[in-house]
């Protein structure tokens, strides 16, 4: 029966009490804590509060959960160097990275590692694997892709070290130097340096609330002779728009008419709250390269992605992976295979969806009157900023207040795009309370004048 502080969130008070009792000797390393439901009844709080408290204690290294046995106290001083190495920059709230919230438990992690250890061939995980991925991992990709509405056999799947290397492999194979690739006017920021690296010119077509405009796409193809189009059709980055079914059909028809290859970056699809139109890949599988990954839907550190390639094209993509050295690592692949195989992945994905839903409500509660774009299922919002601010200046001013966000100019393809906004992500903060505090700092800043506007001129 812990003595709880009366101020602050109850789950944090419980975690703090566990830490204090362990430090004072009231509790000892190896002690078993009460079952969550029992402690919730004793303290008169919800089961969810105790669950979050135990998760917070696990995050601090105070306890570990053992499936079927309960939660046991650990020595927090034996956590090793990893938390220090990966610790976020102190004093800066990271709202610039599109990453899912940490919903995992130590028991999830340990169970996956136990699965790795039980594999009789585990030492082979230290070897180089095939460039397209070993058969077991390509089959895993085929299973995961089916969740996205993409049905391809394992031989058409290429396993990658995430969506970013998958995108490099596709573009380096499809687009020659000095050729053009068409995309939305606002797009994944890293597509810009990737195309510069490969010597590819990006050409923006227009979009509206239903996605890319078919007439603009066709005009762009005719203007620059592009043979490839790159799209983020579901929970678009950064606007959170999802392309309508009619637009997807129109894109597929234009791709067939003009012999276009379609690179469909659909990494956010499984986060969407409601039904999503069928992938473009299902409408034009012979010319579509469908990309997904586990980074947004399970854990960023797994670095596992999949490409659903057209028939006979997987091995060509594998060659590009071999050139760039972008193959996924064996241990991460085995952990992913364990989670997907035993159903943990579905549960973790649902937990991520639930937590993002709660964080989205907090974000809209603080910033909703500013009319941001923030579709259900998104892990970020697209926030218009007042005319007196330039996006880059606003982002720098926010960072000076301890909140890091991304200016709209980082997403703009070409000039004169509607980028007078900032993207604010809400997955990374350790708690909802920390998120709210960061969002409130942004809200206060939105009502201020930029410092240079207040300088007195003689």
C-alpha positions in Angstrom: 0.0 0.0 0.0 2.1 2.9 -1.2 1.8 6.4 0.2 0.9 8.6 -2.7 1.6 12.2 -3.3 -1.6 14.2 -3.6 -0.6 16.4 -6.5 0.1 15.3 -10.1 -1.2 12.3 -12.1 -2.0 9.3 -10.0 0.0 6.9 -12.2 3.1 9.0 -11.8 2.5 9.1 -8.0 2.4 5.3 -7.9 5.6 5.0 -9.9 7.3 7.6 -7.7 6.1 5.6 -4.6 7.6 2.4 -6.0 10.9 4.2 -6.6 10.9 5.8 -3.1 10.1 2.6 -1.3 12.8 0.7 -3.2 15.4 3.4 -2.4 14.4 3.4 1.3 14.4 -0.4 1.7 10.7 -0.8 2.3 10.7 -2.8 -0.9 13.7 -4.9 -2.1 15.0 -6.1 -5.4 13.2 -9.3 -6.3 10.0 -8.5 -4.4 6.8 -9.3 -6.3 4.3 -6.4 -6.6 0.6 -6.9 -6.3 -1.4 -7.8 -9.4 -2.5 -4.7 -11.1 -6.2 -5.3 -10.6 -5.7 -5.9 -6.9 -3.6 -2.8 -6.4 -6.2 -0.7 -8.3 -8.9 -2.0 -5.9 -6.8 -1.2 -2.9 -6.0 2.3 -3.9 -9.4 3.1 -5.4 -8.1 3.9 -8.8 -8.8 2.5 -12.3 -7.0 -0.5 -13.6 -5.6 1.7 -16.5 -4.0 4.0 -13.9 -2.1 1.1 -12.3 -1.2 -0.3 -15.7 0.3 3.0 -16.7 2.1 3.2 -13.3 3.7 -0.2 -13.8 4.7 0.7 -17.4 6.3 3.9 -16.1 8.2 1.9 -13.4 9.4 -0.5 -16.1 10.6 2.4 -18.2 12.6 3.7 -15.3 14.1 0.2 -14.8 12.4 -0.4 -11.5 10.6 -3.6 -12.4 10.1 -6.2 -15.0 7.0 -8.1 -15.9 7.2 -11.9 -16.4 4.3 -13.4 -18.3 2.3 -15.7 -16.0 4.3 -14.8 -12.9 3.8 -11.1 -12.2 5.9 -7.9 -11.8 9.2 -8.1 -9.9 11.4 -5.2 -8.7 14.8 -4.7 -10.3 17.9 -2.9 -9.4 17.6 0.4 -11.4 21.4 0.8 -11.1 21.9 -2.2 -13.4 20.1 -0.8 -16.4 23.3 -0.5 -18.4 24.4 2.3 -20.8 21.6 2.1 -23.4 19.2 4.6 -21.7 22.0 7.1 -21.4 23.1 6.6 -25.0 19.6 7.0 -26.4 18.4 9.7 -24.0 16.6 12.7 -25.6 18.3 16.1 -25.5 17.6 17.3 -22.0 15.2 20.3 -21.7 13.9 20.0 -25.3 10.5 18.4 -26.0 10.7 16.4 -29.2 7.6 17.3 -31.2 9.4 17.2 -34.6 9.7 13.5 -35.1 6.8 11.4 -36.3 7.1 8.4 -34.1 4.6 6.3 -32.1 4.2 6.7 -28.4 6.1 4.2 -26.1 3.3 1.7 -25.2 5.5 -1.3 -24.9 6.3 -3.1 -21.7 9.6 -4.7 -20.7 7.8 -8.1 -20.9 7.0 -7.5 -24.6 10.7 -6.8 -25.3 11.9 -9.7 -23.1 9.4 -12.2 -24.7 10.7 -11.3 -28.2 14.3 -11.7 -27.1 13.3 -15.1 -25.5 11.9 -16.1 -28.9 15.3 -15.2 -30.5 17.1 -17.2 -27.9 15.0 -20.3 -28.4 15.8 -20.3 -32.1 18.3 -23.2 -32.6 19.8 -21.4 -35.6 20.2 -18.0 -33.8 23.9 -17.7 -34.5 23.0 -17.4 -38.1 21.5 -14.0 -37.3 25.1 -12.7 -37.1 25.6 -13.5 -40.8 24.8 -11.5 -43.9 21.3 -12.3 -45.1 20.0 -12.4 -48.7 19.6 -8.9 -50.2 15.8 -9.3 -50.6 15.5 -11.0 -47.2 15.5 -14.6 -46.1 12.3 -16.6 -47.1 10.9 -16.6 -43.5 11.1 -12.8 -43.4 9.7 -12.3 -46.9 6.8 -14.5 -45.8 6.4 -12.3 -42.6 6.3 -9.3 -44.9 3.6 -10.9 -47.0 1.5 -11.5 -43.9 2.0 -7.9 -42.7 1.2 -6.4 -46.1 -2.1 -8.3 -46.1 -3.1 -6.1 -43.2 -2.6 -3.1 -45.5 -4.9 -4.6 -48.2 -1.9 -5.7 -50.3 -1.9 -9.4 -51.3 1.4 -10.5 -52.8 3.3 -13.7 -52.6 6.5 -13.8 -50.5 8.6 -13.9 -53.7 7.3 -10.4 -54.5 8.3 -9.0 -51.1 11.6 -7.2 -50.5 12.6 -6.8 -46.8 14.3 -3.5 -46.0 15.8 -1.7 -43.0 12.7 0.6 -42.9 10.8 2.8 -45.3 13.6 5.2 -46.0 16.0 2.6 -47.5 13.0 1.1 -49.4 12.4 4.5 -51.0 16.0 4.9 -52.0 16.0 1.4 -53.5 12.8 2.1 -55.5 13.9 5.5 -56.8 17.4 4.5 -57.6 16.0 1.7 -59.8 13.2 3.6 -61.4 14.5 7.1 -62.0 17.7 7.8 -63.9 19.9 10.8 -63.2 18.4 14.2 -64.3 15.0 12.6 -64.8 11.8 13.8 -63.0 9.6 12.4 -60.2 6.2 13.8 -59.5 4.9 14.2 -56.0 2.5 16.2 -53.9 3.3 19.9 -53.3 4.0 19.1 -49.7 5.8 15.9 -49.1 8.0 13.7 -46.8 10.9 16.1 -46.0 13.6 13.4 -46.6 12.4 12.9 -50.2 14.2 16.1 -51.1 17.7 15.2 -50.1 17.2 11.6 -51.4 16.4 13.0 -54.8 19.3 15.4 -54.7 21.6 12.5 -53.8 20.3 10.5 -56.8 20.3 13.5 -59.1 16.6 13.4 -59.6 14.4 16.5 -60.1 11.2 16.6 -58.0 8.1 18.1 -59.7 5.0 19.1 -57.7 1.5 18.5 -58.8 -1.4 20.2 -57.0 -3.6 18.6 -54.3 -6.7 19.4 -52.4 -8.6 17.8 -49.5 -9.0 14.6 -51.5 -5.4 14.2 -52.5 -3.4 14.8 -55.6 -5.4 16.4 -58.5 -5.5 14.1 -61.5 -5.5 16.9 -64.1 -2.5 18.5 -62.4 -0.7 15.1 -62.3 -1.3 14.6 -66.0 -0.2 18.1 -66.8 3.0 17.5 -64.8 3.7 14.3 -66.7 3.4 16.0 -70.0 5.5 19.0 -68.9 8.5 17.2 -67.6 8.2 13.7 -69.1 8.3 12.0 -65.6 8.0 8.2 -65.5 7.6 7.9 -61.7 5.2 9.4 -59.2 5.8 9.2 -55.4 2.7 9.6 -53.1 1.8 9.4 -49.5 -1.9 8.5 -49.9 -3.0 7.8 -46.3 -2.6 10.3 -43.5 -0.4 12.3 -45.8 2.7 13.8 -44.4 2.3 16.6 -43.3 -1.3 17.5 -44.0 -2.9 14.2 -42.6 -5.2 14.1 -45.7 -6.2 10.6 -47.0 -6.6 10.3 -50.7 -10.2 9.4 -51.8 -11.1 6.2 -53.6 -11.9 8.2 -56.8 -8.5 9.8 -56.8 -6.7 6.5 -56.3 -8.6 5.1 -59.3 -7.7 8.2 -61.3 -4.0 7.9 -60.4 -4.0 4.2 -61.4 -5.6 4.9 -64.7 -3.1 7.8 -65.4 -0.3 5.5 -64.5 -1.5 2.9 -67.1 -2.1 5.6 -69.7 1.3 7.2 -69.4 3.3 4.2 -68.4 4.1 5.6 -64.9 5.6 3.7 -62.0 3.9 4.5 -58.7 5.9 4.5 -55.5 3.2 4.3 -52.8 4.6 5.2 -49.4 1.8 4.0 -47.1 3.5 3.7 -43.7 0.7 5.4 -41.8 -2.2 3.3 -43.2 -2.6 0.9 -40.2 -3.0 3.9 -37.9 -6.1 5.2 -39.7 -9.2 5.2 -37.5 -11.7 4.2 -40.1 -11.9 2.3 -43.4 -9.3 3.4 -45.9 -9.8 3.1 -49.7 -7.9 0.3 -51.3 -4.2 0.9 -52.0 -3.3 2.1 -55.5 -1.2 -1.0 -55.7 -4.4 -3.1 -55.8 -5.6 -1.1 -58.8 -2.3 -1.3 -60.8 -0.1 -4.0 -59.2 2.0 -4.4 -62.4 3.4 -0.9 -62.0 3.2 -0.2 -58.2 5.9 -0.3 -55.6 4.1 -0.4 -52.2 6.2 0.6 -49.2 5.3 0.0 -45.5 7.3 -0.4 -42.3 7.1 -1.2 -38.7 8.6 2.0 -37.5 5.3 4.0 -37.2 3.1 1.0 -36.2 5.2 -1.1 -33.8 8.6 0.5 -32.8 11.0 2.9 -34.6 14.1 0.9 -33.4 13.1 -2.3 -35.2 14.1 -0.8 -38.6 12.1 -3.3 -40.6 10.2 -2.4 -43.8 8.7 -4.1 -46.8 8.3 -3.4 -50.5 5.5 -5.1 -52.4 7.1 -5.2 -55.9 5.5 -6.0 -59.2 6.1 -9.5 -60.5 9.7 -10.2 -61.6 11.0 -6.9 -60.0 11.9 -8.0 -56.5 15.4 -9.2 -57.4 16.2 -5.9 -59.2 15.3 -4.1 -56.0 17.4 -6.5 -54.0 20.4 -5.5 -56.2 19.8 -1.9 -55.2 19.7 -2.9 -51.5 23.0 -4.7 -51.9 24.6 -1.6 -53.4 23.4 0.7 -50.6 23.9 -1.8 -47.8 20.4 -1.3 -46.5 19.5 -4.8 -45.5 17.6 -5.2 -42.2 19.5 -6.7 -39.2 18.8 -10.3 -38.2 18.0 -9.7 -34.5 15.5 -6.9 -35.3 13.9 -9.2 -37.9 13.5 -12.1 -35.5 12.0 -9.8 -32.8 9.5 -8.5 -35.4 8.7 -12.1 -36.5 8.1 -13.1 -32.9 5.7 -10.2 -32.3 3.8 -10.7 -35.6 3.7 -14.5 -35.1 2.3 -14.6 -31.6 -0.1 -11.7 -31.9 1.8 -9.2 -29.8 2.1 -6.9 -32.9 -1.7 -6.6 -33.2 -2.0 -5.7 -29.5 0.9 -3.2 -29.6 -0.6 -1.6 -32.7 -4.0 -1.2 -31.0 -2.3 0.3 -28.0 -0.5 2.8 -30.2 -3.8 3.7 -31.9 -5.5 4.2 -28.5 -2.7 6.4 -27.1 -2.5 8.4 -30.3 -6.3 9.0 -30.1 -6.0 10.4 -26.6 -3.0 12.6 -27.5 -4.9 13.9 -30.6 -7.7 15.0 -28.3 -5.2 16.8 -26.1 -3.7 18.5 -29.1 -7.1 19.6 -30.5 -8.1 20.8 -27.0 -5.2 23.1 -26.9 -4.8 24.1 -30.6 -8.1 23.2 -32.2 -9.3 26.8 -32.4 -6.4 27.4 -34.8 -8.0 25.0 -37.3 -5.1 22.6 -37.7 -5.4 19.6 -40.0 -5.3 16.5 -37.8 -7.1 13.4 -39.1 -8.0 10.6 -36.7 -5.1 8.2 -36.4 -2.5 10.8 -37.2 0.6 11.2 -35.0 1.0 14.9 -36.0 -1.0 18.0 -36.9 -0.5 20.6 -39.6 -0.8 23.9 -37.8 -1.3 27.2 -39.7 0.6 30.1 -38.1 -0.3 33.8 -38.0 0.9 36.0 -40.9 3.4 37.9 -38.7 5.5 34.7 -38.4 7.6 33.0 -41.0 7.6 29.2 -40.5 11.4 28.9 -39.9 11.3 31.8 -37.4 8.4 30.3 -35.5 10.2 26.9 -35.3 13.3 28.6 -34.0 11.3 30.6 -31.4 9.6 27.5 -30.3 12.9 25.7 -29.8 14.1 28.6 -27.7 11.0 27.8 -25.5 12.1 24.2 -25.3 9.8 22.7 -28.0 11.2 21.4 -31.3 8.8 21.4 -34.3 9.2 21.3 -38.1 8.6 24.4 -40.2 6.3 24.0 -43.2 9.1 25.0 -45.6 10.8 21.7 -44.9 7.9 19.9 -46.7 7.6 22.2 -49.7 8.5 20.8 -53.1 9.5 23.8 -55.2 8.6 27.4 -54.5 5.3 29.2 -53.7 3.7 26.2 -52.0 1.2 26.7 -49.2 3.7 26.0 -46.4 2.8 28.8 -44.0 2.4 26.3 -41.2 4.4 24.0 -38.9 4.1 20.2 -38.2 3.7 19.3 -34.6 4.1 15.6 -33.7 2.7 14.2 -30.4 3.9 10.6 -30.2 7.3 11.0 -28.5 6.7 12.9 -25.2 6.9 10.5 -22.3 3.5 11.5 -20.9 0.3 13.2 -22.0 1.0 15.9 -19.3 4.4 16.7 -20.9 2.7 16.9 -24.3 0.1 19.3 -23.1 2.7 21.5 -21.5 4.6 21.7 -24.8 1.5 22.4 -26.8 0.5 25.2 -24.4 3.9 26.8 -25.0 3.2 26.7 -28.7 -0.2 28.2 -28.2 1.3 31.1 -26.1 3.9 31.7 -28.8 1.3 31.9 -31.6 -0.2 34.9 -29.8 3.0 36.8 -29.7 4.9 39.1 -32.1 8.2 37.9 -33.6 11.0 39.7 -31.8 12.2 41.5 -34.9 8.7 43.1 -35.4 9.2 44.8 -32.0 12.5 46.5 -32.8 12.3 50.3 -32.7 13.6 51.8 -36.0 15.1 55.3 -36.0 
